[in-house]
Amino acid sequence: MKKRTILFFAIACTVVLFITGCQGKTNNTAGTAATTARTVTVVTGGGGLPYSLLTESNEWTGIDGEMWAEIEKRTGWNVVVKRASFDSMFGELSSLRADVAANCFAIKAERSEKYYPSIAYYGDAQCLTVKNDNTKINTFNDLAGKKVGVSSGQASETILEDMSGKYNFELVVYEGLNTGYADVDLGRLDVMGGPVTGANQYMDVSGKTLRILDEKLLANNVGYYFQKTDAGKALCEEVNKVIQEMLDDGTCGRIVKKYLYEDMTIYIN
């Protein structure tokens, strides 16, 4: 009887140790998986809203801040953001110190030769804006004999310079967008050319209502840039899949509209 008791006790101890060992092994594996989440380093200008604002406490807001928070949520990656000047951001990619450059960049052919571009997550269109009660100007053909303003250095300046001869209008160059929009509202200027984002921001801040013509000058696709390496290409393809999901379910549109007052995914070309 005593031998059986001892044997039973020994077997019971063995079972307990085996179970404990298995549980410990499972917990260790889970812990290892939790600590090996993929880290993706994103470099941004972080200078201000609506595009990208990185605070001193490293809180990232704006369009790109919310876009990458959603990408992190959907992928389970650990997204680390760092700040750099505009000129330095692409140096961070070239030197492999960052995986992605994010600052609501227009996707340009010359830049895409050096870095992999993502698919567009919205389009930033150049447009013409008139006074809200102006019903006479609706298309480019209505610009004949009118004064059309543009801000110096804007993408729309070159376009309107080329158009002025064809459509026979006077081009007026301003130092800033808001002065031109104010002149349109006051009736001193017939039309102001510039980005849709600029017109929407002016109306939001000033409380004035202007009308943006349906016919657009140009739309730039906006996206991210990745290292021109095999790893960069692979990451770009993974991010593209997530962006496409966010376009399909309306997430991109909601984020962009929050900051630019319009769902500008409709301008992707």
DAZI-V601626 format. One record per residue. N is the residue number from 0. RES is the residue in one small letter. PSI is psi in radians with two decimals (NA if undefined). OMEGA is omega in whole degrees, -180 to 180 (* if undefined). D_CENTER is the distance of its C-alpha to the mean C-alpha in Angstrom with 2 decimals. Layout:
n;res;psi;omega;d_center
N;RES;PSI;OMEGA;D_CENTER
N;RES;PSI;OMEGA;D_CENTER
This chain:
n;res;psi;omega;d_center
0;m;-0.73;-179;77.31
1;k;-0.69;180;76.11
2;k;-0.72;-180;74.80
3;r;-0.70;180;72.81
4;t;-0.76;-180;71.22
5;i;-0.74;-180;70.20
6;l;-0.75;180;68.83
7;f;-0.72;-179;66.81
8;f;-0.70;-180;65.39
9;a;-0.75;179;64.40
10;i;-0.73;-180;62.63
11;a;-0.75;179;60.78
12;c;-0.72;-180;59.58
13;t;-0.76;179;58.38
14;v;-0.78;-180;56.38
15;v;-0.78;-180;54.76
16;l;-0.67;-180;53.85
17;f;-0.80;-180;52.37
18;i;-0.78;180;50.18
19;t;-0.73;179;49.09
20;g;-0.73;179;48.27
21;c;-0.73;-180;46.15
22;q;-0.73;180;44.24
23;g;-0.70;-180;43.66
24;k;-0.72;180;42.42
25;t;-0.77;-179;39.97
26;n;-0.71;-180;38.59
27;n;-0.69;179;38.23
28;t;-0.75;179;36.31
29;a;-0.70;180;33.89
30;g;-0.70;179;33.50
31;t;-0.73;180;32.79
32;a;-0.66;-178;30.12
33;a;-0.52;-177;28.45
34;t;-0.02;-179;28.41
35;t;0.45;175;27.11
36;a;2.42;-177;23.61
37;r;2.33;178;21.34
38;t;2.23;177;19.50
39;v;2.12;-178;16.19
40;t;2.13;-178;15.52
41;v;2.25;177;12.08
42;v;2.40;-178;12.46
43;t;2.79;176;10.47
44;g;-0.73;175;12.03
45;g;0.40;-173;11.86
46;g;-0.40;-179;13.83
47;g;2.92;178;13.03
48;l;2.70;11;11.49
49;p;-0.11;-170;9.73
50;y;-0.97;-176;6.78
51;s;2.09;177;8.13
52;l;2.07;178;11.73
53;l;1.98;-176;13.84
54;t;3.00;179;17.35
55;e;-0.49;179;20.65
56;s;0.21;177;21.01
57;n;0.46;174;17.82
58;e;2.18;-175;16.11
59;w;2.08;179;12.32
60;t;-3.06;-175;10.92
61;g;-3.13;-177;8.43
62;i;-0.91;-176;5.20
63;d;-0.57;177;4.18
64;g;-0.80;-179;7.93
65;e;-0.61;177;8.44
66;m;-0.81;-176;6.36
67;w;-0.43;172;8.43
68;a;-0.67;179;11.36
69;e;-0.69;177;11.56
70;i;-0.73;178;11.45
71;e;-0.74;-179;14.08
72;k;-0.72;-175;16.04
73;r;-0.47;-177;16.32
74;t;-0.40;-175;17.27
75;g;0.13;178;19.32
76;w;2.81;171;17.97
77;n;1.78;-177;18.30
78;v;2.10;179;14.98
79;v;2.19;-178;16.05
80;v;2.45;176;13.91
81;k;2.68;-176;15.56
82;r;2.49;176;15.30
83;a;2.79;176;16.33
84;s;2.87;-177;16.87
85;f;-0.83;-178;14.95
86;d;-0.52;-176;17.90
87;s;-0.33;-176;18.27
88;m;-0.76;-178;14.91
89;f;-0.43;172;16.05
90;g;-0.60;177;19.47
91;e;-0.65;177;18.26
92;l;-0.82;-177;17.23
93;s;-0.61;-179;20.51
94;s;0.07;178;22.58
95;l;0.38;176;21.11
96;r;-0.19;176;20.39
97;a;2.63;180;16.76
98;d;-0.55;-174;15.49
99;v;2.50;171;11.84
100;a;2.19;-176;10.24
101;a;1.99;177;6.71
102;n;0.69;-177;6.38
103;c;0.90;-177;4.33
104;f;2.42;167;7.49
105;a;2.35;180;9.76
106;i;1.97;-177;11.38
107;k;2.55;-176;14.94
108;a;-0.75;-177;18.09
109;e;-0.61;179;19.52
110;r;-0.57;-179;16.65
111;s;-0.20;175;16.59
112;e;-0.46;-177;20.26
113;k;-0.39;-176;19.68
114;y;2.65;177;16.62
115;y;2.19;177;15.48
116;p;2.58;174;12.33
117;s;3.05;169;10.57
118;i;2.80;-178;10.90
119;a;2.47;174;8.64
120;y;-0.14;164;6.55
121;y;2.96;178;7.50
122;g;2.34;180;9.94
123;d;1.75;-173;10.68
124;a;2.53;170;14.44
125;q;2.37;-172;17.27
126;c;3.03;174;19.94
127;l;2.37;-176;23.37
128;t;2.36;179;24.22
129;v;2.98;177;27.80
130;k;2.53;-172;29.80
131;n;-0.61;-177;29.57
132;d;0.16;178;33.26
133;n;1.91;-178;33.29
134;t;-0.01;-176;34.29
135;k;-0.36;-179;35.57
136;i;1.97;-178;32.36
137;n;-0.41;-180;30.40
138;t;3.02;178;29.98
139;f;-0.58;-179;30.07
140;n;-0.33;-180;33.83
141;d;0.01;-176;34.27
142;l;-0.18;-177;33.20
143;a;2.24;178;36.65
144;g;0.06;-177;38.37
145;k;2.84;174;35.43
146;k;2.12;-178;33.69
147;v;2.15;-178;30.01
148;g;2.75;176;27.98
149;v;2.58;177;25.07
150;s;2.35;-178;23.55
151;s;2.27;177;24.65
152;g;-0.19;179;22.18
153;q;2.72;180;19.65
154;a;-0.55;-178;18.81
155;s;-0.26;-178;20.99
156;e;-0.87;-180;23.98
157;t;-0.71;-179;24.97
158;i;-0.82;-177;24.54
159;l;-0.53;174;26.73
160;e;-0.76;179;29.23
161;d;-0.59;-178;29.82
162;m;-0.43;-172;30.08
163;s;-0.66;178;32.48
164;g;-0.74;-178;35.46
165;k;-0.72;-175;34.91
166;y;0.04;171;34.43
167;n;0.94;174;36.75
168;f;2.83;179;34.85
169;e;2.22;180;34.92
170;l;2.21;179;31.76
171;v;2.13;-176;31.40
172;v;2.24;180;29.13
173;y;2.80;176;27.81
174;e;-0.39;-180;26.57
175;g;2.75;-178;23.76
176;l;-0.79;-172;22.10
177;n;-0.60;178;23.51
178;t;-0.72;178;27.07
179;g;-0.77;178;26.82
180;y;-0.68;178;25.51
181;a;-0.69;179;28.33
182;d;-0.61;175;30.84
183;v;-0.80;-179;29.82
184;d;-0.59;-179;30.40
185;l;-0.11;179;33.72
186;g;0.16;180;34.84
187;r;-0.26;180;35.11
188;l;2.44;-177;32.52
189;d;-0.76;-173;32.21
190;v;2.53;174;28.63
191;m;2.25;177;25.55
192;g;2.55;-180;22.99
193;g;-3.10;180;19.38
194;p;2.60;176;15.76
195;v;-0.69;-180;15.44
196;t;-0.70;-180;13.16
197;g;-0.76;179;16.13
198;a;-0.77;-180;18.69
199;n;-0.70;179;17.16
200;q;-0.73;178;16.84
201;y;-0.82;-179;20.40
202;m;-0.67;-179;21.77
203;d;-0.77;-177;20.29
204;v;-0.73;-175;21.69
205;s;-0.40;-176;24.91
206;g;0.04;179;25.79
207;k;2.69;178;26.77
208;t;2.04;175;26.24
209;l;2.98;-179;25.66
210;r;2.23;178;25.31
211;i;2.20;180;22.70
212;l;2.55;179;24.49
213;d;-0.61;-179;23.62
214;e;2.04;-175;24.11
215;k;2.67;178;21.03
216;l;-0.78;-174;21.39
217;l;2.61;174;18.48
218;a;2.17;176;15.05
219;n;2.24;173;12.59
220;n;2.46;-178;10.35
221;v;2.31;-177;6.79
222;g;-2.94;-180;6.22
223;y;2.82;177;7.28
224;y;2.53;-177;10.91
225;f;2.81;178;13.80
226;q;2.54;177;17.41
227;k;1.11;179;19.85
228;t;2.99;177;22.07
229;d;-0.73;179;23.22
230;a;-0.68;179;21.41
231;g;-0.70;179;18.15
232;k;-0.75;-180;18.72
233;a;-0.75;179;19.58
234;l;-0.71;178;16.53
235;c;-0.77;-179;14.31
236;e;-0.66;178;16.43
237;e;-0.76;180;16.19
238;v;-0.66;178;12.41
239;n;-0.69;179;12.65
240;k;-0.71;-180;15.17
241;v;-0.75;178;13.16
242;i;-0.73;180;10.21
243;q;-0.72;176;13.21
244;e;-0.72;-179;14.81
245;m;-0.53;174;12.00
246;l;-0.76;-177;12.14
247;d;-0.66;-178;15.89
248;d;0.09;175;16.38
249;g;0.04;-178;14.27
250;t;-0.78;179;11.95
251;c;-0.80;-180;8.69
252;g;-0.71;-179;10.84
253;r;-0.72;180;12.08
254;i;-0.82;-178;9.05
255;v;-0.73;-179;7.94
256;k;-0.59;179;11.71
257;k;-0.64;-175;12.31
258;y;-0.46;-176;10.75
259;l;0.09;171;11.37
260;y;0.20;180;14.54
261;e;2.53;175;14.12
262;d;1.69;-174;12.75
263;m;0.20;171;11.17
264;t;-0.33;180;10.92
265;i;-0.26;-179;14.53
266;y;0.06;176;13.88
267;i;2.29;-180;12.70
268;n;NA;*;15.71
